[in-house]
Amino acid sequence: MTTDQQTNEPKATHPHDIAPRAGFASAQKAAWVLLIAALTTLVLNPSGLVEWTAALPGNAFSDFSYDVAVQWADWMETLGLTEPFEGIRSWFQTFQAWEWSPIGPSVYFD
């Protein structure tokens, strides 16, 4: 490995010299993205958490988790934080229900 004349730091001459540092930075950024996505989901879509905990196999921990998820969903609904998600969900379901066949392949094959 050679040194960079301006910074007097080792200069990477091989891709393997850079890969470990780049991999850690990428993993750290991915972890932050996942954490932010999880927290956003917990705040804006607590009903998804309730559905997920309801589907867990029955035992004491899953029963406790379900109770906590229901309480959390009630708090978020009381605060009004679920309204944006419900509005987007409603619009998306309306969009899915539209009849698209008049502009589909049948236009070309009649």
KOLDOLO-241706 format. One record per residue: z, x, y of N, C-alpha, C in turn. Coordinates in steps of 0.02 Angstrom, whole numbers, plus 32768, in hexadecimal, padded with zeros to 4 digits. Atoms other than C-alpha are relative to their C-alpha. Layout:
N
n.z; n.x; n.y; ca.z; ca.x; ca.y; c.z; c.x; c.y
Z; X; Y; Z; X; Y; Z; X; Y
...
//
This chain:
110
n.z; n.x; n.y; ca.z; ca.x; ca.y; c.z; c.x; c.y
8000; 802A; 7FC6; 8000; 8000; 8000; 8000; 802D; 803E
8004; 7FDA; 7FC2; 7FD6; 8040; 80AD; 802A; 7FDD; 8035
7FDA; 8020; 7FCA; 8030; 801E; 8151; 7FD2; 7FED; 8039
8025; 8017; 7FC6; 7FEF; 7FBE; 81E6; 8015; 802B; 803B
7FF2; 7FD1; 7FC9; 7FE2; 8034; 827D; 8025; 7FDD; 803A
7FE3; 8022; 7FC6; 8015; 7FAF; 82FE; 8049; 7FEB; 7FF3
7FBD; 801A; 800D; 80B0; 7F67; 82A9; 802A; 802F; 7FD5
7FDF; 7FD1; 802C; 80DD; 7FF7; 8235; 8020; 7FDE; 7FC4
7FEA; 8023; 803B; 80F7; 7F79; 81A9; 7FCD; 800B; 7FC9
802F; 7FF8; 8037; 80AB; 7F86; 80FD; 7FC7; 7FCE; 8006
803B; 802B; 7FFC; 7FFB; 7F41; 80FE; 7FEC; 7FEE; 7FB9
8013; 8017; 8043; 7FCB; 7ED8; 8068; 7FB8; 8013; 7FF2
8044; 7FEC; 8013; 7F35; 7F20; 8010; 7FE9; 7FDB; 7FC3
8011; 8023; 803E; 7F39; 7EB2; 7F76; 801A; 7FB8; 8006
7FE8; 8046; 7FFB; 7F46; 7DF2; 7F68; 8045; 7FF5; 7FE1
7FBF; 8009; 801F; 7FDE; 7E05; 7EF6; 8039; 8015; 802E
7FCC; 7FEC; 7FD0; 803D; 7E57; 7F86; 8013; 7FC6; 802E
7FF4; 8038; 7FD2; 802E; 7DB7; 7FED; 8018; 7FC2; 7FDA
7FF5; 803E; 8026; 803B; 7D32; 7F64; 8049; 7FEA; 7FFB
7FBB; 8019; 8007; 80F9; 7D2F; 7F48; 801B; 7FE2; 8041
7FE7; 801C; 7FC0; 811F; 7D15; 8002; 7FDD; 7FBF; 8010
8025; 803D; 7FF1; 8096; 7C93; 8017; 8015; 7FC7; 7FD2
7FEA; 8034; 802F; 80CE; 7C36; 7F7B; 8043; 7FE3; 8013
7FBF; 8019; 7FEC; 8181; 7C2A; 7FB8; 7FFB; 7FD4; 803D
8008; 8028; 7FC3; 814B; 7BEB; 8062; 7FE0; 7FBD; 7FF0
8021; 803E; 8013; 80D9; 7B6A; 8014; 8030; 7FD2; 7FDB
7FD0; 8029; 8025; 8162; 7B2F; 7F9D; 8035; 7FE4; 802F
7FCE; 8017; 7FD0; 81DD; 7B23; 802D; 7FE4; 7FC7; 802B
801F; 8036; 7FD9; 8163; 7ABB; 8095; 7FF7; 7FC2; 7FD6
8008; 803A; 802D; 813F; 7A4B; 7FFF; 8042; 7FDD; 7FF5
7FBE; 801E; 8009; 81F9; 7A30; 7FE5; 8013; 7FD7; 803D
7FF1; 8025; 7FC2; 820D; 79FB; 809C; 7FD7; 7FC0; 8003
802B; 803B; 7FFF; 8179; 7984; 808E; 801A; 7FCC; 7FCF
7FE6; 802F; 8032; 81C1; 7936; 7FF0; 8042; 7FE0; 8018
7FC1; 801A; 7FE7; 826C; 7924; 8040; 7FF5; 7FCC; 8037
800F; 8030; 7FCA; 8225; 78CF; 80DB; 7FE1; 7FC1; 7FE4
8020; 803B; 801F; 81B9; 785C; 8070; 8034; 7FD6; 7FDC
7FCD; 8025; 8024; 824E; 782C; 8004; 802E; 7FDB; 8030
7FD4; 8021; 7FCF; 82BD; 7807; 809B; 7FDC; 7FC7; 8024
8027; 8036; 7FE0; 8233; 77A2; 80EE; 7FFA; 7FC5; 7FD1
8004; 8036; 8031; 821D; 773E; 804F; 8042; 7FDC; 7FF8
7FBE; 8020; 8006; 82D8; 771F; 8041; 800F; 7FD3; 803B
7FF2; 8027; 7FC5; 82DE; 76DE; 80F2; 7FD0; 7FC5; 8007
8032; 8034; 7FF3; 823C; 767B; 80FD; 7FF0; 7FD3; 7FC4
8010; 8027; 803B; 822A; 763F; 8049; 803A; 8000; 7FCE
7FC8; 8000; 802F; 82D5; 7625; 7FFB; 7FF5; 7FD0; 7FC5
800D; 802D; 8038; 8290; 7597; 7F90; 7FE1; 8026; 7FC5
801C; 7FD6; 8035; 822F; 761B; 7F2F; 8037; 8023; 7FD9
7FC6; 7FE1; 8021; 82D4; 7673; 7F0A; 8024; 7FCE; 7FD4
7FDF; 8034; 8028; 8320; 75D0; 7ECF; 7FD8; 7FF2; 7FC1
802B; 800D; 803A; 828B; 75AF; 7E5C; 8005; 8039; 7FCE
7FFD; 7FC6; 802C; 8294; 7660; 7E17; 8043; 8002; 7FDA
7FBF; 7FFE; 8021; 834F; 7659; 7DF4; 8009; 7FC5; 7FD0
7FFC; 8039; 802E; 833C; 75AD; 7DA4; 7FDB; 800E; 7FBF
8027; 7FF0; 803B; 82BE; 75F7; 7D2A; 801F; 8037; 7FD5
7FDF; 7FCC; 8027; 8334; 7681; 7CF1; 8021; 7FE3; 7FC2
7FDD; 8019; 803C; 837F; 7673; 7C42; 8048; 7FEE; 8011
7FBE; 8019; 7FEF; 8422; 7614; 7C45; 8038; 802E; 7FE9
7FC1; 7FDC; 800D; 84C1; 767D; 7C4F; 802A; 7FFD; 803F
7FD2; 8005; 7FC7; 8553; 7693; 7CC5; 7FE2; 8020; 803F
801C; 7FDD; 7FC6; 84F8; 770F; 7D36; 7FC7; 7FD8; 801F
8037; 8026; 7FE5; 845B; 76A5; 7D47; 8018; 7FBF; 8020
7FE3; 803C; 7FE1; 84C4; 760A; 7D6B; 801D; 8011; 8045
7FE4; 7FEA; 7FC0; 8520; 7669; 7DF4; 7FC7; 8010; 8030
8039; 7FEF; 7FD5; 847A; 76AD; 7E37; 7FDE; 7FC1; 801B
801F; 803E; 7FEB; 8433; 75FE; 7E3D; 802A; 7FDE; 8037
7FD4; 801E; 7FCD; 84CA; 75BD; 7E9D; 7FFB; 8024; 8043
8006; 7FD9; 7FC3; 84BD; 764B; 7F1B; 7FBC; 7FF4; 8020
8043; 800B; 7FE5; 8401; 762F; 7F2E; 7FFC; 7FBB; 8021
8000; 8043; 7FE2; 841B; 7575; 7F4F; 8026; 8000; 8042
7FD9; 7FFC; 7FC2; 84A1; 759B; 7FD0; 7FD8; 8024; 8036
802A; 7FDA; 7FD1; 842E; 761C; 8022; 7FC8; 7FD5; 801C
8037; 802C; 7FEB; 839D; 75A0; 8026; 8019; 7FCB; 8031
7FE3; 8032; 7FD2; 840E; 751E; 8077; 800E; 801E; 8045
7FF2; 7FDE; 7FBF; 8444; 759B; 80FE; 7FBF; 800B; 8026
803F; 7FF1; 7FDE; 8391; 75CE; 8124; 7FDF; 7FC0; 8019
801D; 8040; 7FEB; 8359; 7518; 812C; 8027; 7FE5; 803C
7FD7; 8017; 7FC8; 83EB; 74ED; 819F; 7FEE; 8025; 8040
8013; 7FD9; 7FC6; 83B9; 757A; 8213; 7FB8; 7FF4; 8016
8045; 800F; 7FEF; 8304; 753D; 8210; 7FD0; 8039; 7FF3
802B; 7FC6; 800D; 82BE; 75E1; 81CF; 7FCB; 7FF4; 7FCC
8032; 800F; 8034; 825C; 758F; 8142; 7FC5; 7FD9; 801C
8036; 8029; 7FE5; 81F0; 7525; 81B6; 7FBD; 8023; 8007
8042; 7FDF; 7FFC; 8168; 75A8; 81D8; 7FDF; 8006; 7FBC
801C; 7FF8; 8043; 8152; 75C8; 811E; 7FE8; 7FBD; 7FE6
8014; 8042; 8019; 814C; 750F; 80F5; 7FC1; 7FE7; 8024
803D; 8012; 7FDB; 80CA; 74F3; 817E; 7FC3; 8024; 7FE5
8038; 7FD9; 801C; 805C; 757E; 813A; 7FF0; 7FE7; 7FBB
800C; 8019; 8044; 8073; 753E; 8088; 7FDB; 7FBD; 8003
8021; 8042; 7FFA; 8042; 748D; 80BE; 7FB7; 8008; 8014
8045; 7FF5; 7FEB; 7FA6; 74CC; 8117; 7FD7; 801C; 7FC7
8024; 7FE1; 8037; 7F75; 7537; 8082; 7FF1; 7FCD; 7FC8
800C; 8033; 8033; 7F8A; 74A5; 8008; 7FCA; 7FCF; 8018
8035; 802A; 7FE5; 7F1E; 7439; 807B; 7FBD; 8023; 7FFA
803D; 7FD8; 8005; 7E9C; 74C4; 807F; 7FE7; 8001; 7FB8
8013; 7FFF; 8047; 7E9C; 74CD; 7FC0; 7FE4; 7FBD; 7FEA
8015; 8043; 8015; 7E84; 7411; 7FB2; 7FBC; 7FEC; 801C
8041; 8012; 7FE4; 7DE5; 740F; 801B; 7FCA; 8004; 7FCB
8039; 8001; 802E; 7D46; 73E6; 7FBE; 7FCB; 802F; 801A
802F; 7FCD; 7FEA; 7CD6; 747D; 7FC8; 7FBD; 7FFB; 7FDC
803D; 8002; 8027; 7C4D; 7448; 7F4F; 7FC0; 7FF5; 802A
803F; 8008; 7FDA; 7BCE; 740F; 7FD6; 7FE4; 8041; 801B
801A; 7FC1; 7FE7; 7BC1; 74C1; 8015; 7FFD; 8036; 7FCA
7FFF; 7FD1; 8037; 7BCE; 7512; 7F6B; 7FBB; 800A; 7FE1
803E; 7FF1; 8021; 7B48; 7546; 7EEE; 7FD1; 7FC4; 7FF7
802A; 803A; 800B; 7B0A; 7492; 7ED9; 7FCB; 7FF9; 8038
8030; 8004; 7FC9; 7AB2; 74A2; 7F83; 7FC0; 8025; 7FEC
8039; 7FD6; 8012; 7A3F; 7526; 7F39; 7FDF; 7FEA; 7FC0
801A; 8010; 8042; 7A26; 74DB; 7E8D; 7FEF; 7FB7; 7FF5
8011; 8047; 8008; 7A01; 7422; 7EAF; 7FB5; 7FF7; 7FF5
//
